[in-house]
Amino acid sequence: MAESWHPGWVMSASRPAATTTSSTTSSTTPTTTPVTSRPSVGPLRIGSHEVWPPVVLAPMAGVTNAPFRDLCRAHGAGLYVSEMISSRGLVEGHDKTYRLARFGPDETPRSIQLYGTDPSVMGEAVRRLVGELGAEHVDLNFGCPVRKVTRHGGGSALPWRRKLFQAVVGEAVRGAGPVPVTVKLRMGIDDEHLTYLDAGTIAEAEGVAAVALHARTAEQAYSGRARWDAIAALKAAVTSVPVLGNGDIWLARDAVRMVAETGCDGVVVGRGCLGRPWLFADLVAAFEGRPAHSAPPVGEVVDAMADHARRLCEWHGEATGIRDIRKHVGWYLQGYPVGPVARRRLVEADTLDAFVTRLGDLDRSVTLPAAAVGLPRGHQHGPRPVTVPEGFWLDRDDPTPLGVAADALTSGG
Ligand SMILES: Cc1cc2nc3c(=O)[nH]c(=O)nc-3n(C[C@H](O)[C@H](O)[C@H](O)COP(=O)(O)O)c2cc1C
């Protein structure tokens, strides 16, 4: 299906053109999400990378490792960002950080997400990512809402300290040289402390190649609806680099609607692809105005699960790989009427053979009920109050680094 448009950088289904097409239905899939017109958006340009369709896999800690990226890439096209790694872990040479930062042998472009709060550590970490590990795109995470880091001023709290934010981003951009650096933001800490418009324009001035917005505050965490109007506001404020919208793309048509409603230059897709790597095929289709199939029968789901489990076992070794696939079982089978026993047996499998054998017990003809198509999945928690350090609100222009504790993020955004 995929063919290269700009060799090396673009994973393209075909060159986009502004036309309108009509939808048809598939005989092999029980449910389709019709797309009737091609959205007026071109390839996404992130530095020297051109990406068509303008779709980015959201970094998800514990999920978007090389096997998962590979699986998603096999279904579709776009830019596939790694799980987040710690700048301090990298600079201090921790084995675990280096293991997390590994790319697949044929991965291109090599795209990685980095977390940190200290300008000099960030600069050095980016230099190592580019120089030692061959990273070709670095995304900086400023969206993490977890208390463990916000209470030290890190994660999604950091952009409030705009001079420090500017220094962190600037050092990363300079450390990367010609390799593009992007930032991923939330709207702010809460509705009284919104930061995204300032942060977006500061990052733009520091030379980032794109700005992505998860359109929720840290206080919202994953609750409620993403507020896409904030993506439109960011697009109006950031004018010289692409703006990417993120939040609540469950089906391919949501991505098309986000582009149409906000004017964003591309979309970042997270939870919608958990247990649904074929969403990336839907996205290619939707951005080309073709019908987007979104509900394969259990037989195809089982094949994807086996493929995913094999890739994880090859990558991590069987013991870790088989543990890692467990978190995906519920996502793959969400909404399918296969019963709790089958799910439990899969989660309890302790070898790849046992896992694949148990997958074989599932009835391949079972289909996804229409009511289950496009339902939210993954994190839904929140809202919850955000803790920041004493006196944090007082001086937005204090450039002092926050200290090692604010850097100690091991999961999530
Ligand atoms: C399991 C999980 C892990 C995540 N880890 C990260 C992360 O490491 N870095 C980050 O920027 N965002 C992280 N996120 C947030 C997503 O990248 C994304 O912004 C969020 O899920 C909203 O997009 P969605 O509605 O498409 O899921 C994570 C989300 C989930 C569900």
The ligand as a Tripos MOL2 file, in Angstrom:
@<TRIPOS>MOLECULE
LIG
   31    33     1     0     0
SMALL
NO_CHARGES

@<TRIPOS>ATOM
      1 C1         -0.2070    5.1430   28.2850 C.3       1 LIG1
      2 C2          0.1070    6.5670   27.8990 C.ar      1 LIG1
      3 C3          1.3990    7.0230   28.0120 C.ar      1 LIG1
      4 C4          1.7040    8.3320   27.6360 C.ar      1 LIG1
      5 N1          2.9920    8.7450   27.6980 N.ar      1 LIG1
      6 C5          3.3320    9.9600   27.1920 C.ar      1 LIG1
      7 C6          4.6780   10.3700   27.1030 C.ar      1 LIG1
      8 O1          5.5980    9.6520   27.5050 O.2       1 LIG1
      9 N2          4.9420   11.5900   26.5640 N.ar      1 LIG1
     10 C7          3.9430   12.4350   26.1340 C.ar      1 LIG1
     11 O2          4.2250   13.5310   25.6460 O.2       1 LIG1
     12 N3          2.6620   12.0730   26.2250 N.ar      1 LIG1
     13 C8          2.3290   10.8570   26.7270 C.ar      1 LIG1
     14 N4          1.0240   10.4750   26.7610 N.ar      1 LIG1
     15 C9         -0.0010   11.3980   26.2420 C.3       1 LIG1
     16 C10        -0.2310   11.1470   24.7550 C.3       1 LIG1
     17 O3          0.9390   11.3630   23.9960 O.3       1 LIG1
     18 C11        -1.3560   12.0570   24.2350 C.3       1 LIG1
     19 O4         -0.9430   13.3990   24.3680 O.3       1 LIG1
     20 C12        -2.6580   11.8910   24.9980 C.3       1 LIG1
     21 O5         -2.9540   10.5280   25.1680 O.3       1 LIG1
     22 C13        -3.8130   12.5900   24.2590 C.3       1 LIG1
     23 O6         -3.9370   12.1080   22.9590 O.3       1 LIG1
     24 P1         -5.0460   11.0080   22.5720 P.3       1 LIG1
     25 O7         -6.3850   11.5540   22.9670 O.co2     1 LIG1
     26 O8         -4.8740   10.8070   21.1020 O.co2     1 LIG1
     27 O9         -4.7300    9.8140   23.3980 O.co2     1 LIG1
     28 C14         0.6810    9.1940   27.1650 C.ar      1 LIG1
     29 C15        -0.6210    8.7190   27.0740 C.ar      1 LIG1
     30 C16        -0.9230    7.4260   27.4360 C.ar      1 LIG1
     31 C17        -2.3310    6.9630   27.2970 C.3       1 LIG1
@<TRIPOS>BOND
     1     1     2 1
     2     2     3 ar
     3     2    30 ar
     4     3     4 ar
     5     4     5 ar
     6     4    28 ar
     7     5     6 ar
     8     6     7 ar
     9     6    13 1
    10     7     8 2
    11     7     9 ar
    12     9    10 ar
    13    10    11 2
    14    10    12 ar
    15    12    13 ar
    16    13    14 ar
    17    14    15 1
    18    14    28 ar
    19    15    16 1
    20    16    17 1
    21    16    18 1
    22    18    19 1
    23    18    20 1
    24    20    21 1
    25    20    22 1
    26    22    23 1
    27    23    24 1
    28    24    25 2
    29    24    26 1
    30    24    27 1
    31    28    29 ar
    32    29    30 ar
    33    30    31 1
@<TRIPOS>SUBSTRUCTURE
     1 LIG1         1 GROUP 0 **** ****
